[in-house]
Amino acid sequence: MGVGIESVLEPEEQIVWRDVVSRKVLATFLVIWLVLILAVSIFFFLQGEINFKSGTSSRAVPGWAVGLGLLLLGSAISLWAFFSDLVKEYAITQKRVVIKSGLIGTDFKSIYFDQIKEVLVNVGLVGKIFGVGTVKIDTGKTETYSEPAARMGRYSVSRVRTRVMYDLLKHIHQPYEVYRYLQQALSERKEALYSGRADKESNPQAYSAGQFG
């Protein structure tokens, strides 16, 4: 039996919300991907030979071999992604977001409210159909990547871009309620910080004397 989220909670910490990735969405995407993979594989199965160039020489590969390879590899990747999302579990307590994952082992990730910079919610077409959405949590993590080189005259120039790395609560029910709860938690934290700053500015002697924590 797998380790539950309760095992990583602190004393007196309670779960106020929990959910898993929507099973209907997972099943729908799995079927779509398997159908697409099967269609592409059948296309190559029907080809006699696939000709390609390797250096200066021309080679040929049987179409059935390419089709079989695509079918096996595509199915394996799709099933791995399906079961990886199937075991995910999300929870929110009074102080943090907990994400449980791991297809082979069990991994936990905690996102404390004071780490969160912004919360976004995304409900696409599939989300509207199944009544789910994805909550994106920005903790300030970014990723640098290079775009394909663009031709500028005689030179090729590649651009370096930076994008935000969101932590995702994927395809969850009641995404707007989760969004509002996290936004409220962030607002309360900001109010507490501003209140503490105002107290310190109005009575600096008390803070310097160590009367406040």
C-alpha positions in Angstrom: 0.0 0.0 0.0 1.4 3.4 -1.0 2.3 6.2 1.4 -0.4 8.7 1.9 -0.1 12.5 2.1 -1.1 12.3 5.7 2.3 10.8 6.5 4.1 14.1 5.6 1.9 16.4 7.5 3.1 18.4 10.5 1.4 18.1 13.9 -2.0 19.8 13.9 -1.8 20.4 10.2 -5.0 19.4 8.5 -6.0 18.9 4.9 -8.7 21.4 3.7 -8.9 20.2 0.1 -7.6 17.2 -1.9 -8.1 15.8 -5.4 -6.6 13.7 -8.1 -6.2 14.2 -11.8 -9.6 13.7 -13.5 -9.9 10.1 -14.6 -12.2 11.0 -17.4 -9.7 13.4 -18.9 -6.8 10.9 -18.5 -8.8 8.2 -20.3 -9.9 10.6 -23.1 -6.3 11.7 -23.8 -5.1 8.2 -23.7 -7.6 7.0 -26.2 -6.9 10.0 -28.5 -3.1 9.4 -28.4 -3.4 5.7 -29.0 -5.7 6.2 -32.0 -3.3 8.8 -33.5 -0.3 6.5 -32.9 -2.2 3.6 -34.5 -3.2 5.7 -37.5 0.4 6.8 -38.2 1.7 3.2 -37.6 -0.8 1.8 -40.1 0.3 4.4 -42.7 3.9 3.1 -42.4 2.7 -0.5 -42.3 1.1 0.0 -45.7 4.4 1.4 -47.2 6.6 -1.2 -48.9 9.9 0.5 -48.1 10.9 3.8 -46.5 13.8 5.4 -48.4 16.2 7.8 -46.7 19.6 9.2 -47.1 22.5 8.5 -44.7 25.4 10.7 -45.7 26.0 10.2 -49.3 24.3 6.8 -49.6 20.7 5.9 -49.9 19.1 3.3 -47.7 15.7 1.6 -47.3 13.9 0.3 -44.3 10.8 -2.0 -44.4 7.6 0.0 -43.8 6.3 -2.6 -41.3 9.5 -2.2 -39.2 9.0 1.6 -38.9 5.3 1.1 -38.2 5.9 -1.5 -35.5 8.6 0.7 -33.9 6.3 3.7 -33.8 3.4 1.6 -32.4 5.5 0.1 -29.6 7.4 3.3 -28.7 4.3 5.6 -28.9 2.1 3.2 -26.9 4.8 2.8 -24.2 5.2 6.6 -23.8 1.4 7.2 -23.7 0.9 4.5 -21.1 3.8 5.8 -19.0 2.3 9.3 -19.0 -1.2 7.9 -18.3 -0.1 5.9 -15.2 2.2 8.7 -14.0 -0.7 11.1 -13.8 -3.0 8.4 -12.5 -1.0 8.1 -9.2 -0.7 11.8 -8.7 -2.6 13.3 -5.7 -3.0 16.9 -4.6 -3.8 18.4 -1.2 -3.9 21.8 0.4 -3.5 22.5 4.1 -3.6 25.7 6.1 0.0 26.4 5.2 1.0 24.7 2.0 0.2 22.8 -1.2 1.3 19.1 -1.2 1.8 17.2 -4.5 2.2 13.4 -4.4 3.7 11.7 -7.4 5.9 8.8 -8.5 5.0 5.8 -10.5 7.7 3.5 -9.1 8.6 5.3 -5.8 6.5 7.9 -3.9 7.6 11.5 -4.1 6.2 14.5 -2.2 6.6 18.2 -3.0 5.5 20.9 -0.6 4.8 24.5 -1.8 4.4 26.7 1.2 2.2 29.8 0.8 5.1 32.2 1.4 6.8 30.7 -1.6 3.9 31.4 -4.0 4.2 34.6 -6.1 1.2 34.1 -8.3 -1.7 31.7 -9.0 -3.3 31.2 -12.3 -6.2 29.0 -13.5 -6.6 27.6 -16.9 -9.8 25.9 -18.2 -9.7 24.8 -21.8 -12.2 23.0 -24.1 -11.6 19.7 -22.4 -11.9 21.3 -19.0 -15.3 22.8 -19.9 -16.5 19.4 -21.2 -15.5 17.5 -18.0 -15.9 20.4 -15.5 -12.2 20.5 -14.6 -9.3 22.9 -14.9 -5.6 23.3 -14.2 -4.2 25.6 -11.4 -0.7 27.0 -12.2 1.4 28.0 -9.2 4.3 30.4 -9.8 7.1 30.2 -7.2 9.6 32.3 -9.1 11.3 29.3 -10.8 12.4 30.0 -14.4 14.0 28.0 -17.3 16.3 29.4 -19.9 16.1 27.9 -23.4 17.4 28.7 -26.9 15.1 29.3 -29.9 16.1 27.8 -33.3 18.6 30.0 -35.0 17.1 32.7 -37.2 18.8 33.8 -40.4 19.9 37.5 -40.4 21.8 38.2 -43.6 24.8 36.0 -43.7 24.6 35.1 -40.0 22.5 32.7 -38.0 21.4 34.1 -34.6 19.9 32.1 -31.8 17.9 33.8 -29.2 17.9 32.9 -25.5 14.5 33.0 -23.8 13.3 32.6 -20.2 10.0 31.1 -19.2 8.3 30.6 -15.9 8.3 27.0 -14.5 4.9 26.5 -13.0 3.9 23.8 -10.5 0.6 22.3 -11.8 -2.5 20.9 -10.2 -3.6 19.3 -13.4 -7.2 18.7 -14.5 -8.7 19.0 -11.0 -12.3 19.5 -10.0 -13.4 22.9 -8.6 -10.3 24.8 -10.0 -11.9 28.2 -9.3 -12.5 27.3 -5.7 -8.9 26.2 -5.3 -7.8 29.4 -7.0 -9.8 31.6 -4.7 -8.6 29.7 -1.6 -4.9 30.2 -2.6 -5.5 33.8 -3.5 -7.1 34.4 -0.1 -4.2 32.8 1.6 -1.8 35.1 -0.3 -3.9 38.2 0.5 -3.9 37.3 4.2 -0.2 36.8 4.2 0.4 40.2 2.5 -1.9 41.9 4.9 0.0 40.3 7.8 3.4 41.5 6.3 2.1 45.0 5.8 0.6 45.1 9.3 3.9 44.0 10.8 5.8 46.6 8.8 3.3 49.3 9.9 3.8 48.3 13.5 7.5 48.4 13.2 7.5 51.8 11.6 5.1 53.3 14.2 7.0 51.8 17.2 10.7 51.1 16.2 11.9 51.2 19.8 9.7 48.2 20.7 11.1 46.1 17.8 14.7 47.1 18.7 14.1 46.1 22.3 12.9 42.7 21.1 9.2 43.0 22.3 7.9 41.5 19.0 8.8 38.4 17.2 
